[in-house]
């Protein structure tokens, strides 16, 4: 059982030392960036969610600083996607508060997400398949329009200036994610990996302060994951956005993240740097199905 669990946890291309924990992966040094301000962009306090009598997660605390990539991981059913959906206002929590950019909510109003500087992607693609890449990316600026419908229909100067500015903004993000060659193609005609990249571009076009990524690499090949990881880092460098990342590929998480929060059965069991989380017996126990005393003695060699 331990052998199977270890292989599920660590894809074959990972390299781990024989004395490391089962979660150890090679992690390149992050590029130098501006110091992160101490005030969090996102502050979740005592957040709980239940569907009827089923508890999705309970008493979750989470703090994300500006420009930080903060991953949320855990076994299937741990409550990761439910947490993202609650932060973005799709679900109403039964307890707790969510602070975004200095505003505090018991339930985040979905209609104010753009004004609050929040954007997100979904597990399943939510694109307009019959529109071009450019038009899909432009749809991410719908809430940013100040020109009224009449001004747009009449082509008034203010509406034309705004349209030009939005087009330039969209083309800039398309270039950042290397989608230039596809900008006029219908999204429905693109391969899956490129469609995921278009969805990321649409989320980034409004230059959000907080970006919620719900499994952005689900269903991708190893090559596509490596490319997407690079684009996420490029977006952080270029836009300065803070990112909450839900991702099942632990190797990707450990390479990309500044900090990691681990959920298990709806409860937070660890928060720390990738190295701290990798060495945490509670995290090892959650992934390998051991108790913490057993997990504290497990090494990669022994798990094999």
C-alpha positions, 0 to 999 in steps of 0.5 A, a space after each residue: 500500500 505504501 508503495 502505491 501511495 508513494 507513486 501516486 504522490 510523486 510522478 516518475 519525473 520527480 527526483 527525491 533523495 533517499 533520506 527525504 520525506 515522501 513529498 520532497 521534490 526539487 524546487 528551483 530558487 525563485 527569481 528575485 522579486 519586490 518585497 511582499 507587503 505585510 498586509 494580506 490581500 486575502 484574509 480568511 478567518 474561521 470560515 466554515 461551510 456545510 451542505 445540509 449535514 455534510 461539512 465541506 470544511 470547518 474553521 479555516 484560516 488563510 492569509 495571502 500576501 501581495 504578490 504571493 503564490 499560496 497553494 491549497 492542497 489536500 487529498 480528494 474531498 478535502 474541501 479545496 474547491 469548495 473553499 475557492 467557491 466560498 471565497 469567490 461568493 458562489 457558496 454562503 459560509 455558515 460561519 467566518 469572515 472573508 477579507 479582501 483588500 481591506 473589505 470584510 464580508 460574511 459572504 462575498 458579493 459576486 457582483 463586486 468581485 471585479 471591483 474588489 480586484 478578484 478574478 478566477 478560473 474554474 476546474 471546467 473550462 468556462 469559455 465562449 467556444 464560438 468567439 475568438 481568443 481576442 473576444 474571449 479575453 476582452 470579455 474579462 473586461 466587461 465589468 470595467 466598461 464605463 461607457 454606456 450602451 448608447 455611447 457604444 452603439 453610437 460610437 461616441 469618442 469616449 466609447 471608442 477610446 475605451 474600446 481601444 484601451 481595452 483592446 490594447 490591454 487584451 493584446 498585451 495579455 495575449 502576448 504575455 501568454 504567447 497566444 498571438 498566433 491564435 488571437 483570431 481563431 475560435 476558441 472551440 477550435 483550439 487544443 485543450 491546453 491552449 483553451 486553458 491558457 485563454 481562460 488564464 488570459 481572460 482572468 488576468 486581463 483586468 490586472 487583478 490584485 487576487 487571482 484564484 486558480 482552481 486546478 489550472 493544469 488539470 488534464 494537461 500533459 507534463 509539457 503543458 504543465 511546465 508551460 503553464 507554470 511559466 506563464 503563472 510566474 510571468 503573470 505574477 512578475 508582470 502584473 504583481 497579482 497574488 495567487 491562490 492555487 488549487 492543484 493536485 500535482 504536488 511537484 508543480 505546487 512545490 516548485 511554484 508556491 511561496 507558501 502552502 496550506 494543506 487541508 484534510 477532511 475539511 480541516 487545515 492541518 498545516 501551513 508553511 513554506 514548501 520545505 516545511 510542509 514536505 517535512 510535516 508528519 501530519 501532511 505525510 500521514 494525510 497522503 499516505 494514510 498513516 497515523 502521525 507517529 508512523 509518518 514521522 519515521 517514513 522516508 522515501 526509501 522505506 516507503 518504497 
